[in-house]
Amino acid sequence: MNNMLDIWQSRLQEHIKETRTYMKYMLNDHLVIVLIFFLAGAASWYSKWIRDIPAHFPSFWVMAVLFSLVLTSSYVRTLLKEADLVFLLPLEAKMEPYLKQAFVYSYVSQLFPLIALSIVAMPLYFAVTPGASLVSYAAVFVQLLLLKAWNQVMEWRMTFQNDRSMKRMDVIIRFAANTLVLYFIFQSVYMYALLVYVIMAVLYLYMSSAAKRKTFKWESHIESELRRKQRFYRIANLFTDVPHLRKQAKRRAYLDFLLRLVPFEQRKTFAYMFTRAFLRSSDYLGILVRLTIVFALIIMYISASPLIAAVLTVFAIFITGIQLLPLFGHFDHLALQELYPVKKETKLKSYFSLLKTALSIQAMLMSVASAYAAGLTGFLYALIGSAVLIFVVLPAYMTTRLKKHGKL
């Protein structure tokens, strides 16, 4: 038992040390300052919106869905490694102390999003709930903690199953149960909430019974752990080089016509390589598409002010540009590129050419969303702000960043 606890403590200390190392670079970046200003602006807008909530706004459903998203995403960090499949497999019967520590650590470490959302939702709860008090909200928060534990236990029980469709169904059922019970809790309709709690208890007993007949899925847990670490590495890679990052590529043959737009010339060597990496890597095109869709929807359905629409557009483009910064070093692991008869200035020019093209397309789409929300004025504000950012601010800022990280 002590040996397994020692292994857990060693893994946990290693994990915390690595996380702190990368967080040091992430929190010392200019992006933090931008986020502070953005959050300050969002808080100001949120306080004004709370004072004038539309009568038809489904406040309880919105709070229930948001909390359900956080609760349903619960999971257990096991900190297992690929080599454990060989060295710890014989000790599977003695893994219980290790896994208990993993469960406790996962629960505590994942409370931050729940606490943060609880703080953000508090003004909305008090604004739409008759007779609301700190005691009633504290009672809601206690139930959120219990629901967090239930979701984490259910997710853990589901890791003993191999059926992917069953796992997807588990997520859907847990999300629906979380949403319903929270909606009834926010409405203070505890009779219906109690009924949902009974259903959740039955699900817990069923999954616990089913898990007892299954074996510990080493490959699945190790794969999940590697996937979560790679997700963190991809975020950290936006701020510093991460040697452990594994790059993934997708064929995306339907985008090959865009590659044919790059001239077959020596000076366009890196233009072709950057374009190919941008289109096929899961780290770049996906980021651009997701951020464009998310911020366009936010602008279209939340912002009616031309200035706010323009600020959100510029912020989205800035965030996207920062996340495309690692594209410049995408081929650094290839020693052969050093032999290419292409100057570094040409490489940098090719990178900025692709960056400006991608961000300009994003700016046009975001400006159209601004026009939908705030008319022609919003369109012009967003377009002008984006142009200044893309063609003036970002090139100078990102050149400084590249020099800082030794890329130039």
C-alpha positions in Angstrom: 0.0 0.0 0.0 2.7 2.4 0.9 4.5 1.7 -2.3 1.4 2.6 -4.4 1.0 5.8 -2.4 4.6 6.6 -2.9 4.2 6.2 -6.6 1.1 8.4 -6.6 2.9 11.2 -4.6 5.9 11.0 -7.0 3.6 11.2 -10.1 1.6 14.1 -8.5 4.8 16.1 -7.7 6.1 15.5 -11.2 2.8 16.6 -12.7 2.5 19.8 -10.5 6.2 20.7 -11.3 5.6 20.4 -15.0 2.4 22.3 -14.9 4.0 25.2 -12.9 6.9 25.3 -15.4 4.6 25.9 -18.3 2.2 28.1 -16.4 5.1 30.4 -15.6 5.4 31.2 -19.3 1.7 31.3 -19.9 1.0 33.8 -17.1 3.9 36.1 -17.9 2.6 36.8 -21.4 1.0 39.9 -22.8 -2.1 37.8 -23.5 -2.9 38.0 -19.7 -3.1 41.7 -19.9 -5.5 41.5 -22.8 -7.6 39.0 -21.0 -7.7 41.2 -17.9 -9.1 44.1 -20.0 -11.5 41.8 -21.8 -12.8 40.3 -18.5 -13.1 43.8 -17.1 -15.2 44.9 -20.1 -17.3 41.7 -19.9 -17.9 42.3 -16.2 -19.1 45.8 -16.9 -21.4 44.7 -19.7 -22.7 41.8 -17.5 -23.6 44.1 -14.6 -25.5 46.4 -17.0 -27.3 43.5 -18.6 -28.3 42.1 -15.2 -30.0 45.4 -14.3 -32.1 45.1 -17.5 -32.7 41.4 -18.1 -35.3 40.8 -20.9 -38.5 39.4 -19.5 -38.5 36.5 -21.9 -34.9 35.4 -21.1 -34.8 31.8 -19.9 -32.5 32.5 -16.9 -33.0 29.2 -15.1 -32.5 27.1 -18.1 -29.3 29.0 -19.1 -27.9 28.6 -15.6 -28.8 24.9 -15.6 -27.2 24.2 -18.9 -24.0 26.1 -18.1 -23.6 24.3 -14.8 -24.4 21.0 -16.5 -21.7 21.5 -19.1 -19.1 21.9 -16.3 -20.5 19.0 -14.2 -20.8 16.6 -17.1 -17.2 17.2 -18.2 -15.9 15.7 -14.9 -13.2 13.1 -15.2 -10.5 11.4 -13.1 -6.8 12.1 -13.7 -4.9 8.9 -13.1 -1.5 10.2 -14.2 -0.7 6.8 -15.7 2.1 6.4 -18.2 2.6 4.1 -21.2 5.2 2.1 -19.3 2.7 1.3 -16.5 1.1 -1.2 -18.9 4.2 -3.4 -18.2 5.4 -2.4 -14.8 2.2 -1.7 -12.9 0.0 -4.4 -14.5 1.2 -7.1 -12.1 0.2 -4.8 -9.2 -3.4 -4.2 -10.5 -4.9 -5.8 -7.3 -3.0 -3.3 -5.2 -4.0 -0.2 -7.2 -6.9 0.9 -5.0 -5.0 3.4 -2.7 -3.5 4.9 -5.9 -6.8 5.3 -7.6 -8.5 6.7 -4.5 -5.8 9.5 -4.3 -6.3 10.1 -8.1 -10.1 10.5 -7.5 -9.6 13.0 -4.6 -7.1 15.0 -6.5 -9.3 15.1 -9.6 -12.3 16.3 -7.6 -10.4 19.1 -5.8 -8.4 20.2 -8.9 -11.6 20.5 -11.0 -13.5 22.6 -8.5 -12.2 25.9 -9.9 -14.5 26.0 -13.0 -17.4 25.2 -10.8 -16.6 27.9 -8.2 -15.9 30.5 -10.9 -19.2 29.8 -12.7 -21.0 29.9 -9.3 -19.5 33.4 -8.7 -20.5 34.6 -12.2 -24.0 33.1 -11.9 -24.7 34.6 -8.5 -25.9 38.0 -9.6 -28.2 36.4 -12.2 -29.6 34.0 -9.6 -30.4 36.9 -7.2 -31.9 39.0 -10.0 -34.4 36.3 -11.2 -35.1 34.4 -8.0 -37.8 35.8 -5.7 -36.7 35.8 -2.1 -33.2 34.7 -2.9 -30.6 34.8 -0.1 -27.0 33.8 0.6 -28.4 30.8 2.5 -30.4 29.6 -0.5 -27.5 30.0 -2.9 -25.2 28.2 -0.4 -27.7 25.3 -0.5 -27.5 25.3 -4.3 -23.7 25.3 -4.2 -23.7 22.4 -1.8 -25.9 20.4 -4.2 -23.5 21.4 -7.0 -20.6 19.8 -5.0 -22.7 16.6 -4.6 -23.6 16.6 -8.3 -19.9 17.1 -9.1 -19.0 13.9 -7.1 -21.9 12.0 -8.7 -20.7 12.9 -12.2 -17.1 12.0 -11.5 -18.1 8.6 -10.0 -20.4 7.9 -13.0 -17.6 8.9 -15.5 -15.2 6.6 -13.6 -17.6 3.7 -13.6 -18.0 4.2 -17.4 -14.3 3.8 -18.0 -14.7 0.1 -17.3 -16.9 -0.2 -20.4 -15.7 -0.8 -23.9 -18.8 0.2 -25.8 -18.3 3.7 -27.2 -22.0 4.2 -28.0 -22.7 3.4 -24.3 -20.2 6.0 -23.3 -21.8 8.6 -25.5 -25.2 7.7 -24.1 -23.8 8.1 -20.6 -22.7 11.7 -21.4 -26.2 12.5 -22.8 -28.0 11.0 -19.9 -25.8 12.7 -17.3 -26.2 16.1 -19.1 -29.9 15.7 -19.2 -30.2 14.7 -15.6 -27.9 17.5 -14.5 -29.9 20.1 -16.4 -33.3 18.9 -15.1 -32.3 18.6 -11.5 -30.5 22.0 -11.5 -33.5 23.7 -13.2 -35.8 22.3 -10.5 -33.3 23.4 -7.8 -33.0 27.0 -9.2 -36.8 27.1 -9.3 -37.0 25.7 -5.7 -39.3 22.9 -6.9 -37.6 20.2 -4.7 -40.3 17.6 -5.2 -39.4 17.2 -8.9 -35.7 17.6 -8.0 -36.0 14.7 -5.5 -37.5 12.5 -8.2 -34.5 13.2 -10.5 -32.1 12.5 -7.6 -33.8 9.1 -7.1 -33.2 8.3 -10.8 -29.6 9.4 -10.5 -29.2 7.1 -7.5 -30.6 4.2 -9.5 -28.1 5.0 -12.3 -25.3 5.0 -9.8 -26.2 1.6 -8.4 -26.6 0.1 -11.8 -23.3 1.4 -13.1 -21.5 0.4 -9.9 -22.9 -3.1 -10.2 -21.9 -3.3 -13.9 -18.4 -2.0 -13.2 -17.7 -4.8 -10.7 -18.0 -7.4 -13.5 -15.4 -5.5 -15.6 -11.6 -5.3 -15.5 -9.5 -2.2 -15.3 -8.9 -0.8 -18.8 -5.2 0.0 -18.8 -5.0 1.0 -22.4 -8.1 3.2 -22.3 -6.9 5.1 -19.1 -3.3 5.6 -20.5 -4.7 6.8 -23.8 -7.1 9.3 -22.0 -4.2 10.5 -19.8 -2.0 11.1 -22.9 -4.8 12.9 -24.7 -5.3 15.3 -21.8 -1.6 16.0 -21.5 -1.3 16.7 -25.2 -4.3 19.1 -24.9 -2.4 21.0 -22.2 0.8 20.9 -24.2 -1.0 22.4 -27.2 -2.1 25.3 -25.1 1.4 25.7 -23.5 2.9 25.6 -27.0 1.3 28.9 -27.8 3.6 30.5 -25.3 6.8 28.4 -25.4 8.3 25.4 -27.1 7.0 22.1 -25.7 9.2 19.2 -26.7 6.6 16.6 -25.6 4.0 17.9 -28.0 2.8 15.3 -30.5 1.6 17.0 -33.7 -1.4 15.4 -35.4 -2.3 15.8 -39.1 -5.5 15.0 -41.1 -5.5 14.5 -44.9 -8.3 16.9 -45.8 -8.1 16.1 -49.5 -11.1 18.4 -50.1 -8.8 21.4 -49.3 -6.1 20.5 -51.8 -7.3 23.1 -54.3 -6.0 25.7 -51.9 -2.5 24.3 -52.0 -2.6 24.6 -55.8 -3.0 28.3 -55.4 0.6 28.5 -54.1 3.0 29.1 -57.1 5.5 26.4 -57.8 8.6 28.6 -57.2 11.7 28.4 -55.0 10.8 31.5 -53.1 7.4 30.0 -52.3 8.8 26.9 -50.6 7.8 27.9 -47.1 4.6 29.4 -48.3 3.6 25.9 -49.5 4.8 24.2 -46.4 3.0 26.7 -44.0 -0.2 26.4 -46.0 0.0 22.6 -46.0 0.6 22.6 -42.3 -2.2 25.1 -41.6 -4.8 23.1 -43.6 -3.9 19.6 -42.4 -2.8 20.1 -38.8 -5.5 19.8 -36.1 -3.9 22.7 -34.2 -4.4 25.6 -36.6 -7.4 25.4 -39.0 -9.6 24.0 -36.3 -8.7 26.9 -33.9 -9.5 29.5 -36.6 -12.9 27.9 -37.4 -14.0 27.4 -33.8 -13.0 30.9 -32.6 -14.7 32.5 -35.7 -17.9 30.6 -35.1 -18.0 31.2 -31.3 -17.3 34.9 -31.4 -19.5 35.5 -34.5 -22.4 34.0 -32.5 -21.6 36.0 -29.5 -21.6 39.2 -31.5 -24.8 38.4 -33.4 -26.9 37.5 -30.4 -25.5 39.5 -27.5 -23.9 42.7 -28.8 -26.0 45.5 -30.3 -23.3 48.1 -29.7 -21.0 48.9 -32.7 -18.1 49.6 -30.4 -18.6 46.3 -28.4 -18.9 44.4 -31.7 -15.7 45.9 -32.9 -13.9 45.1 -29.7 -15.0 41.5 -29.7 -14.0 41.2 -33.3 -10.5 42.6 -32.7 -10.1 40.4 -29.6 -11.1 37.3 -31.5 -8.6 38.0 -34.2 -5.9 38.8 -31.7 -6.5 35.5 -29.8 -6.5 33.6 -33.1 -3.3 35.3 -34.3 -1.5 34.4 -31.0 -2.7 30.7 -31.3 -1.3 30.6 -34.8 2.2 31.7 -33.6 3.5 28.1 -33.2 2.9 27.6 -37.0 6.2 29.4 -37.7 8.1 26.7 -35.8 6.0 23.8 -37.1 8.9 22.3 -39.1 11.7 23.0 -36.6 12.1 19.3 -36.0 13.1 18.8 -39.6 16.8 19.4 -40.0 16.6 19.2 -43.7 14.8 22.6 -43.9 18.1 24.3 -42.9 19.5 23.2 -46.3 16.7 24.8 -48.3 18.1 27.7 -50.5 15.6 30.1 -49.0 16.5 33.1 -46.8 15.0 33.4 -43.3 13.5 36.7 -44.3 11.6 34.9 -47.1 10.4 32.3 -44.6 9.1 35.0 -42.3 7.5 36.8 -45.2 5.7 33.6 -46.2 4.5 33.0 -42.7 3.1 36.6 -42.3 1.5 36.3 -45.8 -0.5 33.2 -44.8 -1.3 34.7 -41.3 -2.6 37.9 -42.9 -4.7 36.0 -45.4 -6.3 33.7 -42.8 -7.0 36.5 -40.4 -8.4 38.8 -43.1 -10.9 36.1 -44.0 -11.8 35.8 -40.4 -12.1 39.6 -40.1 -14.5 39.7 -43.0 -16.7 37.0 -41.5 -16.6 38.7 -38.1 -17.4 42.1 -39.6 -20.4 40.6 -41.4 -21.6 39.3 -37.9 -21.0 42.8 -36.6 -23.1 44.3 -39.4 -25.9 41.9 -38.5 -25.8 42.9 -34.8 -24.9 46.6 -35.1 -25.5 47.7 -38.7 -23.2 49.5 -41.0 -21.4 51.3 -38.2 -20.6 48.1 -36.5 -19.3 46.6 -39.8 -17.0 49.6 -40.4 -15.7 49.7 -36.8 -14.9 46.0 -36.9 -13.3 46.2 -40.3 -11.1 49.1 -39.5 -10.0 47.8 -36.1 -9.2 44.4 -37.7 -7.2 46.0 -40.5 -5.1 47.9 -38.0 -4.5 44.9 -35.9 -3.7 42.5 -38.8 -1.5 44.7 -40.9 0.2 47.0 -38.2 0.0 45.6 -34.7 0.3 41.9 -35.1 3.3 41.7 -37.4 5.4 43.9 -35.0 4.1 42.1 -31.9 4.6 38.6 -33.3 8.1 39.4 -34.7 9.0 40.5 -31.2 7.6 37.2 -29.8 9.5 35.1 -32.3 12.8 36.9 -31.5 12.1 36.4 -27.8 11.7 32.6 -28.3 14.8 32.4 -30.4 13.0 31.7 -33.7 14.6 34.6 -35.6 
